[in-house]
Amino acid sequence: MKQILKQVLGVDVAQKELVVTLGRMYSDLTIELYAHKVLRNNKTGIISLLKWVTQLTDKGIRVQFVMEATGVYHQKFAYYLDEKGYDLSIVLPNKISNYMRTLEIKTITDKTASQAIARFGLERNIEFWKRPNKIYKELQQLTRERDQIVEERVIIKNQLHAENAEAEPNKRSLKRMNARIKFLNLQEKEIKDDIGKIVNADDTLKKEIDSLRTIPGVGMLTAVTVLSETNGFELIRNKRQLTSYAGLDIKEKVSGTSVKGKPKISKKGNRYLRKAMHLPSLSSVKYNESHKQLYVRLVSKSGIKMKGLIAVQRKLLELIYVIYKNKTTFKQNYEQEKRAYNLNIVNAL
């Protein structure tokens, strides 16, 4: 008789619904997807789901819950599972979408998505999710709120510019727009103050951020954003994984000799990380010699400035990761010093 090796519940999370599929892998490595259900994405629905899972699974083998990171809609379910001690894995959407293409699914529905997630969980060895550090979670909420305020202010400033360009600008409209900009400036200042208080209240976090701020172009907000969006690089194992998580990994389509698409970044990742790297990359091109050389080389080769900037953004994010993991500070002439050190060792032999 075949033995069950693994049990997985694949969850496709929407704002109001949880679409789930139960699957299991047997000792001969065959996979069976045997149950499907749709429930409300609220506490009542979650409790009903867990009872349903208990009834339909082997009590001797733990069930692994696997879901996509879908904005904020998966968070309440994830936190509830974590509190109750269930095994949970959260996968980036681009991994699931890439996997679904290998299955040649022609019609994508919530049901087929949950089936693909369940199959993915059964076939792959996925790390268990860990609840974000409370400080990082709070900082993430604040940095994202500030991001929304900045976006709103840009829109109003554009409207203000357009109104001023009118032959006869409406003075009351101008007054209201200026008042809104002033209000948004005040709110941004409050958020920055809140971030500063949180950082200064934690000596370890303050020391980590101070180390990251030694990197040219990286300020308080950039350091806080990167740490909060990665939960202090909790599940990041290498630089390649980090660039993929940020959506800064290179995507290229090549097929035989006739199809060769232009390489471009996937953008299937954390957009807040990508956005956080934009302004710092402009400063890094000016003040970090290695990044400046990289930028000049790529722009002179392609003639596209953005291509050079994106490469710098990727290198800058990787540098932040290395500095954080090694608990060190940035050295401008590190590579030259390293080469000189190695040369001295060779000469001494």
N, C-alpha and C positions, 0 to 999 in steps of 0.2 A: 504493500500500500504506500502511495506517495505521501511524503511528509511535507508539511508547510514550513518553508524556510523564512518567509517574510510576509508581513501584512502591511498594506499601505492604503490610506484614504487620500485620494486626490481631490483637492478642493479648488474650484473656480469661484473666486470671490467677486461679487458685484455689490453695489451700494445697498440693495435691499434683499439680495438672495445669496444663498450658499448652494452651489450646484456641486454635488459630490459623487464620486465613484469609488467603490471598494474593490481592491484587487489583492491577489496573493500570488506568491511564487512558490513552486513546489521543488522538491529535492532533485527532480530531473531538469530543473531550470525553466520549466514551462510556466507561462503566466496566464492567469485567469482573472478577467474583470467580470464580477458576478453580481453586483448590486449598484443601483443608481437612485439618487433621491435629490429633491429640491426643497430647501427649507428657508425660512426667513433669517436674514442676517441680524438677529437680535438675541437677547439672552434666552428667551423662550425657545427660539429656533435652535440655538446652540445646545441647550440642555436636551432637547428632543433628538438632536443629531447624535449626541454622545450615547444616549440610551439605545438608539438604533444600531450604532457601531458595536456596542457591547453585545447585543443580541446576535449579530451576524458574524462575529469573529471568534477565533480560537482564544480562549482565556489564558492559555499558557504562553502565548507569543505576543509581545507588545506591538501595538499598532503605531506605525509612523504616519503622522499627519504631514502632508506636503501641499504647499500652496504657493501661488505667485505673490510677489510684492506688488499689490495693486493700489498705488496711492496711499490713502489712509484707511480704506475700507476693510482691509484685512487685520488691522491692528487690534480691535476689540476682541476678535476671535483668538488672535495669537496670544494676547495677554491672558485671556481666560484659560487657554490650554496650558500656558506656562504656570499659572497659579495652581492648577490642578495636577501638575506633574506629568503631563503627556509629552511624548517625543514629537517634536515639531521641527520641520525644515521649511525655510522660506527661500524660494528660488527667484532669481531675476527673470522678468518676462522674456528677455531676449534669448535666454537659454531654452525656455519652453517653446518659443516660436521656432527657433532653429531645430529643435528636436522634432517638432510637429511636421516640419518639412521632410524629414527623413521617413516619416510614416506615410507620406503621400495622402494625407487627408484632404479630400476635395472640398468638402463642405464643413466649415468651421462653425460650430455652435457651442453653447455653454457646456452641453453634454460631452461633445467630442474633446473639448478643452480639458474637462475634468478627467476624462479617460486617459488623455495624453499625459497629464500630470501624474496620475496614478501609475501609469506604465513607466514614466521617467523615474519615479521614486523607487519602483521595484528593480529597475535595471541598474540604477546608479547608486553609488555610496555617497550620500549627501550628508554634510555636516548638520548637526542639530543647531537650531536657532537659540540664541541667547538674548534675553531681554536687554534692551539698551540701558547703559548706565544712566541713572536718574539725572545726573548733571548734564550729560550729553543730550539727553532727550529734551530737557528744558532749554538748552542752548540752541538746539535744532529748531524748536518752536519759535524762538526769538529771532534767529537769523532768517528764517523763512518769512516771518511777519515783516521784518525789515525789507526783505526782497520785494514783497508785494507793495509796500509803501513806496519804494524807489520806482517801481514800474508805474504805479499810479501817478507819481509826481512827474515822470517823464511825459506821460500822456497829457497832463494838464499844462505843462510847460509848452508842449507843441500846440495845444489849443490856444494858449496865451499868445504865442508867436503869430499864429494865424489870425487871431483877432486884432492884434496890433498892426498887422499888414493890411487890414481892411481900410477902404477909403474913409469910412466913418465908424471907427470902433465904438462899441457900446461900453460906455464908462462903467455902468453897473456890472456888466459881465466881467470886465477887467478886474473890478474890485473883488468880486466873488472868487475869481480864479486865483488872485494873489493871496486872498484870505485862506483858500484851500491849501495852497503851497506852503504858506506860513504854518498852518496846522499840521501838515504832513512833516515839515521840518522838525516841529516840536515833538511829534510822535517818534520820529527816527532818533532824536536825541535821548528820549526816554528809554528806548530799546537799547541803545548803546550803553546808557548808564546801568541798565539792568544786567547787561552782559558783563560789564566791568565789575559789578558787585559780585556776581557769581564766580568769576575767574579769580578775583582777589581774595575771596573767602576760602579758596582751596589751594593750599601751598603747592601741592603736586601738580595740579593743572596749570597754575600760574608759571611754574618752572618749565613745564613742557612747552607752553605757548611762547614764553620768552626765548627758548631755544629755537623755535621755528621762526621767530621774528628776526633772527640773525640772517635769514635768507633774504637777499635783495628782492624787494617787491612784495614780500609777505608781511602783512600787518596783522593787527589783532583780529579783525573781522575775518580775514582769509583763514588764519590759523584755526579760529573757533569754528568756522563753517566746515572746514575739512575734517576736523576731529569729530564734530557732532554728526556729520553725514555718514561717517564711517564707524561711528561708535568707538573711536580711539583705535581704528584699524583692527577691531576685534577678530573679524573673520577673514582678514586679508593676509594671505600667506606669501605673496610675492608681488613684484612690480607689475607683472603682466596681468595678474588678477585685478589689481587696482585700476589700471587703465581701462580694462574691460568693464569694471563696475561703474566707472565714470562715463563710459561711452566714448572714450578717446582712442579705442583700439581701431586699427586699420581694417577696412573692409574692401576686398578686391574681388572682382568677378573675372575669372579666366577660364576659358573652355577651348581646348585645342589651339589652333592657330588663328581662327577667325574671330573669336570673341575675347576681347581684352578691355574690360571697363577701367575707368580711371579710379585709382585708389582713393578712398575717402574714409573719414571716421564713421563709425557705426551710428553714433548718437543714441544707441539703445542702452541707456544707463542712467545714472543719477545726474539730472540736468543741473541741479544746484551745485554739484562739484565742478561741472564744466563751466558754469557761469562764474563761479568763484575764482577760476584760474585766468579769466580774460584780462582784467586790469593788471593783476600782478605780472602777467607775461609781458606786458608793455614796458613795465619798469625793469623786469629781468633782462630784457633785450638791451637795455641801456647800461645796466650796472653789473650784470653777471657775464664775465668775459666768455666763458664756454657757451652760454646760451646765445650770446651775441654772434659768435662765430657760426653756430648752428643756423641761426636765423639768416645771416648773410649768405651762407652757402646754399640754403634751400631757395631763397628768393632769387639769387643770381641764376640758379639752375632752372627754376620754373617760371619766374617772373610774377608769382602770386604771393603777395604779402601774407595773406591769411594762412596759407599753407605753412609758412615759416612760423607764424604765431602759434598755430595749433601744435606744431612739433615742440615748441618751447613750453606750451601749456602742459603737454604730456611729461616732458622732462622735469618741469617744476613740481608737478604733483608727485612724481617718483622721488624727487629730492626731498620733499617734505616727509614722505614715508620713510626714507632712509635715515634722515636726521632724527625723526621721532623714535624709530626702532632702535637705533644705536645710542640714543640718549646723549647726543653730542650737539655741537653747534656748527654753523656753516664756516668753511674756510675758503676764501676766494682762490688761493693758489694751491689747493689741495692736490690736484692732479700733478702739477709741476713738482711739488714737494715729494709726492709718492714716487715719481720717476727718478728724482734725484737720490732719494733714499735707496731705491732698488739698485741704482747705478753704483752707489757707494759700497753696497754689499758685494756686488759683483767684482768691483775693483779690489776689495779687501781679500777676496778668495785667492 
